[in-house]
Amino acid sequence: MLRLPPFQYHRPRSLDRAISLLGGYGEQAMVVAGGTDLLPNMKHGLFTPSHLVALKGVPELKGIRKGSLPGVDGEGGSFVIGAGETLHAVSIHPLVRQHYPALAEAAGHVAGPQLRAMGTMGGNLALDTRCTYYNQTRFWRDALGYCLKKDGTVCHVTKVGKKCVAAHSADTPPVLMLLGAEVELSGPAGTRRVPVADFFLPDGIVNTRREPDEILVRILIPPPRPGVRVGYRKLRQRKAIDYPLLTVAVAVEVGEDGRLHGASGVVTALGSRPKELTGWGELAAGEPFSDDVVEALAERGWEQCRPLDNITVDPEWRRAMVRVQLRRALLELRDTPGH
């Protein structure tokens, strides 16, 4: 039986108190919200904090509402989603489903219903990267000699000791990137905002810009833009619970004449951060939303993706699925304009 290491559990009732505890205990402390990722990792010996600062009782992290913060245009239809809101709550919220259906769909595809009832939006954004050689028991990792991400000196994927390539595996960030969302972080140094598109780093060990003493408080989403459709697809071994083998999010802007004014795409679960696809705008601008354009966009995305052997599925098959999933996501947007 895998057991949790000993730790002291703190239950602050305000954001200020949570920040104070996190800063006071320094490197010995970590935050926990739903705990659906952190606690299994602690059982595997991947994290051994002496203090856990629980965020479930912090009211500032709750709520899904029209924007009312400085710089957030509530009258224009912007939304604020508290980082402590569960993935289930986001997936079924009527306003999210109406204005950001792709986000509701992404939140509703994370793991299974029990985990979505506990896991939070903030936890999904701050999810630790995953790898075949990392997410194992201490006994398994010791037999292999550990890895660059934890206790070792060599990445078993690249066979060198220079860079960890554990995969980013969160479902909601690709959609949030295409929606132009920002995250709000609070810590001892104050509050700051970071676009979700800039939040992630190309480092499998530390892949976000959140400082260890900062708490992700809320997600800020601008109002939907007229004519813009956003779609999402997820590939996994079992539809019920598994982490993604590949996640794609796509956005297109369709004019009143039916022609595309722009297109963009993001893929994840291939590298340590979500990958923005380039060159889509040039391919789509002024073109009809035709099969040929869909195929050209899917082909351009496939050319840019090179999956690594960091997940227990053949990387060449995963690469082939990039083209397939991008094509399907784009066709769904074309044939179901309500996305």
C-alpha positions in Angstrom: 0.0 0.0 0.0 1.3 3.5 -0.9 1.2 5.8 2.1 1.4 9.6 2.3 4.5 11.0 4.0 3.9 12.9 7.2 2.9 16.6 6.9 1.1 19.3 8.8 -2.3 20.4 7.3 -3.4 24.0 7.4 -6.9 25.3 6.6 -6.8 29.1 6.1 -10.1 30.9 5.7 -8.8 33.9 3.7 -6.5 34.5 0.8 -4.2 36.7 2.9 -3.8 33.9 5.5 -3.1 31.3 2.8 -0.4 33.5 1.3 1.1 34.2 4.8 1.3 30.5 5.5 2.8 29.6 2.1 5.4 32.3 2.4 6.2 31.6 6.0 7.0 27.9 5.5 8.9 28.5 2.2 10.1 25.5 0.3 8.6 23.2 3.0 5.0 24.1 1.9 2.8 23.4 -1.0 -0.8 24.4 -1.7 -3.5 21.8 -2.2 -7.0 22.3 -3.6 -8.7 19.1 -4.8 -5.6 17.1 -4.3 -6.4 14.8 -7.2 -2.8 15.1 -8.7 -0.7 16.2 -5.7 -1.7 13.5 -3.3 -1.0 10.5 -5.6 2.4 12.2 -6.4 3.1 12.5 -2.7 2.4 8.8 -2.3 4.9 8.1 -5.0 7.5 10.2 -3.3 7.6 12.8 -6.0 6.8 15.6 -3.5 7.4 15.5 0.2 6.2 18.8 1.7 6.2 19.2 5.4 3.2 21.6 5.2 0.1 21.5 3.0 -1.9 24.8 2.7 -5.5 23.8 1.8 -7.4 26.3 -0.4 -10.9 24.8 -0.3 -12.0 27.2 2.4 -10.7 30.4 0.8 -13.7 32.4 -0.4 -11.7 34.6 -2.8 -11.1 31.5 -5.0 -14.8 30.9 -5.6 -17.3 32.1 -8.0 -18.2 32.1 -11.8 -19.5 35.5 -12.7 -19.5 38.5 -15.0 -16.2 40.5 -14.7 -16.3 43.2 -12.1 -12.6 43.6 -11.4 -10.4 46.6 -12.6 -9.6 46.0 -16.2 -12.3 43.4 -16.7 -15.2 44.6 -18.8 -18.3 43.2 -17.1 -20.7 45.1 -19.4 -19.0 43.6 -22.4 -19.6 40.1 -21.2 -16.2 39.1 -19.7 -16.1 36.3 -17.1 -14.2 35.6 -13.9 -13.8 32.0 -12.9 -12.4 31.4 -9.4 -9.4 29.1 -9.4 -11.1 27.1 -6.6 -14.1 26.2 -8.7 -14.3 22.5 -9.5 -14.0 21.3 -13.0 -17.5 19.8 -12.7 -19.0 23.2 -11.7 -17.3 24.8 -14.8 -18.5 22.1 -17.1 -22.1 22.4 -16.2 -22.4 26.2 -15.6 -25.1 27.6 -17.9 -23.2 30.8 -18.7 -19.9 28.9 -19.5 -21.8 26.5 -21.7 -23.5 29.3 -23.5 -20.6 31.6 -24.1 -17.5 29.3 -23.9 -18.8 25.8 -24.9 -15.3 24.5 -25.7 -14.1 25.4 -22.2 -17.1 23.6 -20.7 -16.3 20.6 -22.9 -12.6 20.6 -21.9 -13.4 20.8 -18.2 -16.0 18.0 -18.6 -13.4 15.7 -20.2 -10.9 15.7 -17.4 -10.5 12.3 -15.8 -13.8 10.9 -14.4 -16.8 12.4 -12.6 -15.4 11.7 -9.1 -12.1 13.5 -9.9 -13.9 16.4 -11.6 -16.0 16.9 -8.5 -12.8 17.4 -6.5 -10.3 18.8 -9.0 -10.2 22.6 -9.6 -9.6 25.0 -12.5 -6.5 26.3 -10.7 -5.2 22.8 -10.2 -5.7 22.0 -13.9 -3.8 25.1 -14.9 -1.0 24.3 -12.5 -0.9 20.6 -13.2 2.5 19.0 -12.9 4.0 17.6 -16.1 3.9 13.8 -16.6 6.2 11.2 -18.0 6.5 7.4 -18.3 9.7 7.5 -16.3 8.5 10.0 -13.6 5.0 9.0 -12.6 6.0 5.8 -11.0 6.5 4.5 -7.5 9.8 5.2 -5.7 10.7 1.5 -5.9 10.2 1.6 -9.7 12.2 4.8 -10.2 15.0 3.6 -7.9 15.4 0.4 -10.0 15.9 2.7 -13.1 18.2 5.1 -11.4 15.7 7.9 -11.1 15.4 10.6 -13.8 16.3 14.2 -14.4 13.0 15.5 -13.1 13.4 13.8 -9.7 16.5 12.6 -8.0 18.4 11.6 -11.1 20.8 13.2 -13.6 19.6 11.8 -17.0 16.4 12.2 -19.0 15.5 8.7 -20.1 13.6 10.1 -23.0 16.4 12.1 -24.6 19.2 10.1 -22.9 21.0 13.3 -21.8 21.0 15.4 -18.7 20.3 18.9 -20.0 16.5 19.2 -20.2 13.4 17.5 -18.9 10.8 16.8 -21.5 7.9 15.6 -19.3 4.6 16.3 -21.0 2.1 19.0 -20.2 -1.2 17.1 -19.8 -3.9 19.6 -18.7 -7.1 19.9 -20.7 -8.3 23.4 -20.2 -5.2 25.6 -21.0 -5.3 25.1 -24.8 -8.9 26.4 -24.9 -8.1 29.2 -22.5 -5.2 30.3 -24.7 -7.4 30.6 -27.7 -10.0 32.5 -25.7 -7.3 35.1 -24.7 -7.7 34.3 -21.0 -5.4 35.6 -18.2 -4.6 34.1 -14.8 -4.4 36.3 -11.7 -1.6 35.3 -9.2 -1.3 36.7 -5.7 1.7 36.4 -3.3 3.7 38.3 -0.8 5.0 40.6 -3.6 1.4 41.5 -4.6 -1.0 40.6 -7.4 -0.2 40.2 -11.1 -1.8 38.9 -14.2 -0.3 36.7 -16.8 -1.9 35.7 -20.2 -2.5 31.9 -20.2 -0.5 31.9 -23.5 2.5 33.1 -21.6 1.9 31.2 -18.4 3.8 28.0 -19.4 7.5 27.4 -19.8 9.4 24.9 -22.0 10.7 23.1 -18.9 9.3 19.8 -17.8 10.5 20.4 -14.2 9.0 23.8 -13.6 6.7 24.6 -16.5 4.7 27.6 -15.2 5.5 31.2 -14.3 3.8 30.8 -10.9 6.3 31.4 -8.1 6.4 28.9 -5.2 4.9 31.5 -2.8 2.1 32.6 -5.2 -1.5 31.3 -5.4 -3.5 31.2 -8.6 -6.6 33.1 -7.6 -8.8 33.4 -10.7 -9.1 33.1 -14.5 -10.2 36.2 -16.5 -11.8 35.5 -19.9 -12.6 38.4 -22.3 -16.1 38.5 -23.9 -16.6 36.1 -26.9 -15.8 37.8 -30.2 -18.5 37.8 -32.9 -17.9 35.2 -35.6 -15.2 33.3 -33.6 -15.8 29.6 -33.0 -13.6 27.5 -30.7 -13.4 23.7 -30.6 -11.7 21.0 -28.6 -10.8 17.4 -29.0 -9.1 14.9 -26.7 -7.4 11.6 -27.5 -6.9 9.1 -24.7 -6.6 5.3 -24.2 -9.9 5.1 -22.2 -12.5 7.8 -22.5 -13.5 7.4 -18.8 -10.4 8.5 -16.9 -7.1 8.7 -18.7 -4.7 11.6 -19.1 -4.6 12.8 -22.8 -2.3 11.3 -25.3 -3.1 14.4 -27.3 -5.4 17.4 -26.8 -6.2 19.9 -29.6 -8.0 23.3 -29.5 -8.8 25.2 -32.6 -10.4 28.6 -33.3 -11.7 30.1 -36.5 -13.2 33.5 -37.3 -15.9 33.3 -39.9 -17.2 36.4 -41.7 -20.7 37.1 -42.7 -19.8 36.0 -46.2 -18.8 32.5 -44.9 -15.1 33.1 -45.5 -12.4 32.7 -42.9 -10.9 35.8 -41.5 -8.4 33.9 -39.4 -7.6 30.6 -37.7 -5.4 29.4 -34.8 -4.6 26.1 -33.0 -3.0 24.8 -29.9 -1.9 21.2 -29.2 -0.7 19.7 -25.9 0.4 16.5 -24.2 3.3 16.4 -26.7 5.8 18.6 -24.9 6.3 20.4 -21.6 4.0 23.3 -22.5 1.1 23.7 -24.9 2.2 24.3 -28.5 0.7 27.2 -30.5 0.6 26.2 -34.2 2.0 28.8 -36.6 1.1 29.8 -40.1 -2.6 29.1 -39.8 -3.7 32.7 -40.2 -2.0 33.0 -43.6 -3.5 29.7 -44.8 -7.1 30.7 -43.7 -7.4 34.4 -44.4 -10.0 35.1 -47.1 -10.6 31.5 -47.9 -13.9 29.6 -47.8 -14.3 27.1 -44.9 -13.8 24.3 -47.3 -12.4 20.7 -47.1 -9.2 21.9 -48.8 -8.6 24.6 -46.2 -9.3 22.2 -43.4 -6.9 19.7 -44.8 -4.2 22.4 -45.3 -4.5 23.5 -41.7 -4.4 20.0 -40.4 -1.3 19.2 -42.5 0.4 22.4 -41.3 -0.2 21.4 -37.7 1.1 17.9 -38.3 4.3 19.3 -39.8 5.0 21.2 -36.6 4.5 18.4 -34.1 7.2 15.9 -33.0 5.9 13.8 -30.1 8.5 12.2 -27.8 8.6 8.8 -26.1 7.4 10.3 -22.8 4.0 8.6 -22.8 3.4 4.8 -23.1 2.1 5.0 -26.7 4.1 5.0 -30.0 5.1 8.6 -30.7 4.7 8.1 -34.5 1.1 7.1 -34.0 0.5 10.1 -31.8 1.9 12.3 -34.4 -0.4 10.8 -37.0 -3.3 11.5 -34.7 -2.4 15.2 -34.7 -3.6 15.6 -38.3 -6.7 13.4 -37.6 -7.8 15.3 -34.5 -7.2 18.7 -36.0 -9.2 17.8 -39.0 -12.1 16.5 -36.9 -12.1 19.6 -34.7 -12.2 21.9 -37.6 -14.9 20.0 -39.4 -17.0 20.0 -36.2 -16.7 23.8 -36.1 -17.7 24.1 -39.7 -20.7 21.8 -39.4 -21.8 22.9 -35.9 -21.6 26.7 -35.9 -22.9 26.8 -32.3 -19.4 25.9 -30.9 
